[in-house]
Amino acid sequence: MTESSNKPVSLFDRGHLRNDLRGKTVRGGALTAAAQIWRFVINTASTMILARLLVPEDFGVVALGVSLAGFAGVFQSFGLTSAVVQRESLTHESVSALFWINIGAVAATGGLLFLVAPPLANAFGNEELRTVIPMIAVSFFLTGCGLMHRALLQRNLRNRDLAMMQIVGSLAGATAGVLAAVLGAGYVSLLIGIIVGSAVPSLGCWIVSGWLPGRPHLDQSVKSMLGFGGAITGNSLLSYSVRNVDNLLIGGFSGDAALGIYSKAYGLLLLPLRQIQPPVSAVAVPALSSLQNDPEAYKKFYFRCIEGVLFLTMSIVAFSFAAADEIIRIVLGPGWGEAADIFRILCPAAAAGTTWIISSWAYTSLGHVKRALRVSVISTPILLVMFMLGIRWEAQGVAAALSIHSVLVAIPVIAICYKGTFLKMSDLAKAVWRPILGSVSAGLAAWSLPMLLAIQPSVIPLLIVRMVLFTVVWFGFWYALPSGRLHLRSIIDLRKHFKNPLGHKAGSSGTP
């Protein structure tokens, strides 16, 4: 740390975190959970309103534009934010260098998007893309401007500040989008919401972090982090292809309306999962990175977190499968009936996709991102071929291709991730079998409910009855297991779930 630094050394040196890792992860987990509950409520409410003010074509053209322009989002961070979180120590100069490199990357890709918007609009025969793509480019740039500040806050487990930025950003974006839709802006209202939702959190992170970038200085540590970030960027580009080729195929072959239905079904299914996985990762990855040289502490913390995350995500996916028709009808309205079938077909992909957190935490915290890139290089072409085969059956065929691929590669990807490390598949199996089996059991019970009823209730009563049955079977499963109650209490109790990774007593000093 030099005199040119704008913040105390604690912003760059996280050695002080080890004195209270337990407390910070407990508080961070609680704050993150509270923030995501509010974000889920805000996003669900805005979706319900916008789905009734707009038409599927509006959502479809924006989804197509996001898919075409989405590669720029990969360069928002250039993988450098993960390097900042993972690196043991940093300096003001090195972070400044990463900031300006990041700004240059998002500015260059944003300018490219402005240039390619007219040709892409002509190629797809969709004039709205001339507006959609540049506006998305603006949102990417605004997000990129605050990513390094967000990474510094995440690195130091400043979860209260991050939670506030998330809530305020979601509320501002949702409010702006709904107001624009009420005023008749059509698909542009969705873009206005995206831009406002990008600008507000970035500005907030600048303010609360108090850090101002200085002159860049390229030293060996920066070059090392560029290599780390480059591997993550390569992996992100391949992941982007996986996440967006389906949209391009459906938009190109079936039109904006079909893409709008598919994208809303996909987004609605992932909405609760996105409120859980990324913010939990924001707490867990810095903690795991600080434990990378202590295998026993790392394993204990890692597998307990995995069990807790799957406890939530698998149950959400299982219930979504069982109540797909009611969820779509209530959230999107009667004009979106086709989305229910796609919603249910995508559930296996969402369930298998929840396992990405298992490998991504290990890859990032242990510094094995190049291995993750090699795995993506192999798996991505397979999925692209499956998408090309599935488009014959339009959106449902593409959804089925995604689910089949996700289920088939889930275990091999984790096995490759663990190879040569102190993490074992047998330990993982012990951590995940209860939430997986319990979710499947409760989901099947709730799904089969209408077959057992003599009278078909209306939408809301049926959803309530499914929810009650799911809950009874779900918790009954845990209580019926010999050690189920112990695991259940451990998961529900955040203080036990995020207990001191090294097993020290509360209040002890030194390393956790």
N, C-alpha and C positions, 0 to 999 in steps of 0.2 A: 504494500500500500504506500503510495507516494503522497506528497503534499498536494498534488493536483487533484486528488480525489474529492468528490463532492459529497460523499457519505462516509459515515464511520466504517471502520474495517469490517464490522459485523455484516454489512451488506454483501461482502464478497467472500469473507472467511466464515464458514459455517461450523467451525470447531466448537463454538459456544452452544450449538444446538444439542450436542451430545450430553450436555449437562441436564437437559430436560426433554429428551426425545419422547419419553413416555407422555409427559404432560402436553407437549405440543401436538403429538399425533392424536391424543384423545380430544383435545379442544378443536384441532383441525378437522377431525372426522365429524364432530358434532356440528361445527359451523358449516362445513361443506354439505352435510345432510340437510340442514335447515335451509341453506341457500337453494339447493336443488329442488326441495319441495316447493318453494316459492316460484322458482323458474318453471317447474312442471305445471303449476296452477296457471301461471301467466301464459305460457305457450299453449296449453290446452284451451284456455278461454279464448285466446286470439284465433286459434285454429277453428274453433266452433263458430266464431263470428264471421271470419273471412270465408269459410266454406259456404256460408249462406249469402254472403254479399257478392262473391265472385263465382265463376264457372270453372269446370275442370280445365278448359283451354287456357285460362289465365295461369293456373298452377303449372300446366304442362309447358308453356313457352318459357316460363322462368326456370323450371327444372332443366329444360333443354339448354338454356343459356348457361346455367351453372355447370352443367356437364361439359359443355364446350370450353368454357372459360376456367374450369376448375383447376387446370394444371397450374395456373398462377397462384392458387392457394397453397400449393406445395412449397412455393418459394417465399411465402410469407415469413417463414422462419429459417428456411434453408437448413433445417435440422440443428440450427445453432442454439435454440432455446433448450433443447434436450442436452446439449453439451454443457450449457451453463448450469443446469440443474445437476448433472452427473459429476462434473469436475470437482475435485476435492477442495481446491483453492483457486481464487481468481484475483485479478487486479483491475483497478479502474481503467487502465489503458487497454487491457485485453478485451474487456466488455465493450468499451467504446469502439474498438476495431470491429468487433462482431456486430455492433449496432449499425455502423455505417455500411458494412458489407450487406447486411440484411436490408437496409433501406435501398441500396443500389439494386439489389435483386428484385424487390417488389416493384420499384419504379420501372425497371426495364421490362419486366413481364407485363406490368399494367399498360405501358406504352405499346407493347406488342399487341395486346388485346384490342386497343383502340384501332390499330391498323388493320387487324384481321376481321373485325366485326362486319364490315360490308361484304367481303368475299364469302364469309360464312353464311350471312343472311341470304345471299344469292344462291349458294350451294344447297341450302335447305329449303329454299323457296319460302322464307319466313321473314318478312320485313321487320317484325318486332325485334328480331335479334340485333338490329342496328342500335336499338336503345338498351336492350337487356344487357348485352355483353359489356359495353363501356361502364354501365352503372355497377355491374358486379366487379369490374376492375377497380373502381373507386373504393368499394367496400373492402376489397383485399388489401389495398394500399393503406387504408385507415387502420385496419387490424394489424398489419405489419409494423406500423409505426409504434405500437405499444407492446409488441411481443417481448422485447428484451427487458422492459420494465416489469412485465408480468412474470417473466422467468426469474428475475431477481427476487420478486416477492414470493414466488413459489419455492425457490431455493431455500429461502429463510423461513418457510412455513408461516408466512404472513397471511394466514387463511381468513382472518376476519376481513382484511382489506379486499382480498380476492373475492370473497363471498359477496361483499357489498357491491363490487363492480359488476359481478354477474347478475345480481338481482336488478340493479339500476339499469344495466344495459338491456336486459330482456324486457323490462317494463317500458323503457323508452322506445325500443324498436317496435314492440307490439302496439303501443299507443299510436305511434306515427303511422304504422301500416293500416290500422283500423280506421283512423281518421281520414287517411287518404282514400281508402275504399269507400267510406261513407260519402265522400265528396265526388265519387265517380271516377277515380283515377284508374280503375281496372287493374291490369297486371302490374302497372307501375307502382301501385300501392305496396305490393310485396317487396319490390326493390327498394322503395323508400324505407320500409321497415328494416331491411337488411343493412342499409347504409347507416341509419341512425343507431341500430344495434351494434354496429362495428365501431363507430366513432366514440360513443359515450364511454365504453369500458377502456378504450385506449387512452383517452384523455384522463380518465380517473386514475389509471395506473401511473401515468406521468406525475400526477399530483401527489398521490399517497406514497409513492416510492421516494420522491424527492431527489431522484438521481438525474443528473444532466450529463449526456455524453460529451466527451472531450475529443481531442485530436486522436485519430487512430494510430496505433503503433503495432506493426506486424512482427511479432516475435515467434519463437518456436512453439510456445503454448497455443498461440492463435492458430498456427498452421496445423497443430495437432487437433484442435477442436474443429477446424475446417474439414479435416479428414473424417472425424467422427460424424459431423453434420452432413457431409457428403454422402456417407453410407445411408444415413437416415433418409436423406432426400431421395436417393435412388429407390429405396424401399417404399417411400411415400408415393413416388411417381407410379410404381407398379400397383400399389394399393389404390391409387386414384383410378387407374384403368379398370380395376376390378369393380370399383364402386360406381363407375359412371358409364361404362360401355353399355350396360343394360339400358340406361336412359337413352343413349344415342340410338341404339337399335330400335327401341320401341318408338321413339320420336320420329325416326326416319322411316320406319316401315308401317307404323300404325297411326301416327298423327299426334297432335297436341292433346286431344281429349283422352286418348288411351294412356299417354304418358302422365297426364295430370292425375288420373285415377291410380296408376301404379305408384307414382311418386308420393301421393298422399297416404296410400296404404303403407308403403315402406317407411315413410317418415313418422307416421302415427305409431307404428309398431316399435320403432326405435326410440321414440320420444322419451319414454320413462327410462330406457336403458342409458340414453345419453345423459340423463340427469344423475346417473349413478357412477358409471365407469370412469369418465374423464376426471371428474373432481376427486374421486377416491384415488386415482392414479397420481393426481397432483399432490396428495398427501403421502402416499405410500412410496413412490419412486425416490424422492429425496431421502426418506428414512432408510430405505433399502440400500441406496447408494452409500450412505454413511456406515452401513454394516457389511459392505462387500468383502471386507477383510476378516470378518468373524463368521465363518460358515454356520455354526450352530445357532447363533443369534439370528442370522439372516433367515435360515430355514424355518425357525419357530415363528418369526414375525410374518414371513411370506405365506406360509400355508394357512395360518390362522386368518389372514386377510382374504386369501382366495376363498376359503370356506364361507366367510361372511358375505363376500360379493356375490358368489353363486347362490347363496341362500336367497338373496333378493332378486337377482336377474332371472334365474331359472323359474322362480315362481311367477314372475311377471309374464314371461313368455308362455308358460303353460296355461295361465289363466286367459291370456290374450287369445290363444288357440281355441279354448273352450267357448269364449264369449265373443268371438269375432263379429258375428252378425249384430249383436246388441251394441258393441262398442262403436262400430262404423255408423250405425243408425243414429245413435245419440250424439256422437261427436261431429260427424260430417253432415248428417241430415239424410232425408229419404232419397235424394237424387244421386247418391253415391253407392248404391247397392252392389255394383260390380266390384267395388274395392274390397268387400268382405272375403271373397274367394281368394284374391291375391294376398290379402292380409294373412289368411290362414296358411296358404302355401309357403309364405315366407317365414313362418314361425320356426321351422327347423333351422333355417339359415341364421335367424336371430339367436337361437339357443346355442348353436355351434359357435356363432360369432362371439358369444360372451366369453369363450375360452381364449380369445385373443389377448385378454388381459393377463392370462397365465404366462404366455410367452413374452409379451411386450415388456412386462415388469422386469423379467429376468434379462432379456436382451439389453435393455437400457441401463439398468442399475449395475450389471456386471460388465458393461462395455463391449458386448458381443454383437453390435449392430451390423457388422459386415456379414455375419452368419445369417442374420435375418434377411439381408438383401439377397443372399444366395437362395434361400428358401423361396422368396417371392419370385425370383427369376424362373424357378422351376414350376411353381404352382399357378402363376398368372396365365401363361399361355394355355394351360389346360382349361381354365375357366372360360377364357375367351372362345375357345372352340365349342365348349358346351353352350355358351350364349348363342353362338351362330346356329347351332342345331336347334336350340329351344325357341328361337324367334319364329320358327315355322308355326308354332301354336301361340304366337303373339305374346302379350304380357304374361299370361299364365305360364307359358312355356319357359320364358326367361326367368320368372320367379322360381319355377321348379328346378331349373338348371343351377341357380344360385344355391338353393337349399341342398341339393344333392352334392354339389362340390364342397360346400362348407362342412357337411357331415363327414365326408370321406377323408378330408385332409386334416381334420381337427387333431386327431391323436398323432399322426406322423409329424406334424409341425411342432408339437410340444416335445416329442421324443428327440427330434433334432436339436431343439433349443437346449434340452437338458444334457445332451451328450457331452461328456468330458467335464461336467461341472459337478458340484456337490449336491445338486438337486436330483431327486430320484422319482421315477414314475410311480413307484409303489407308495411313496409318501403322498404324492398327488392324489392317487386313488383313494387313500384313506380320508383325504380332505374333501373330496367332491362327491363321493357316492351318495351320501345322505341327501344333500340338496337336489341332486339330479333325480334320484329315485322318488323322493318325496314329491317333487314338482310334477313328475310324470303321473304318479298315482292320483294326486289331487286334480290335475288337469283332465285326466280321462274320466274321473267321476263327475266333474262339473260338465264336461262335454256331453256325456251320455244322459244327463238329467232329463231333457225333453222326452226321451224314449220311455222314461219311467212315469211321466205325468199323464193322467187321463185328460186333463184340460191344458191347452196351451195358453199360458199367461201372456200379457202384453210385454212390450220390450223392457221397460224399467223393472217391473216385478220379476221377470225372468232373470235379468242381470243380477238383481239382489239375491235371488234364490241361488243362482250359480255361485255367487261370491260367498254366501254363507256355507254352502256345501264344500266349496274349495277350501275354505278356511278350516272347517271342521276336519276334513280328511288330511289336510296339510299338517296341522298341529297334532292330530291324532297319530299320524305316522311317526313324528318325532318322539312323542311320549311313549309310543309302543316299543321303541328300540331300547335295548339294555342301557346304552349310554346316551340315549337321545336327549334326555332332559339336561344332562350336563353340557352337551354341545349347544343345545338351544339357548340355555342361559348364557353361555360364553359368547354367543353371537349377538344376542339381544343387548347384553350389557356391554356398552362401548368401552368401559374401563377394562373389562376383561379381554374384549376382542382386540383392543390396541394396548395390551399390557406391555410393560417394560420388556423390550426384546431380549435383554440380557438377564432378565430375572432379578434385578436389584430391587430392593425395597423402595417404596415411595419415600421421596425425600433424600435419598442418597445422593451424594455428589460424585463428580467425576463422570466417567463414561457410563452410559445407561446399562 
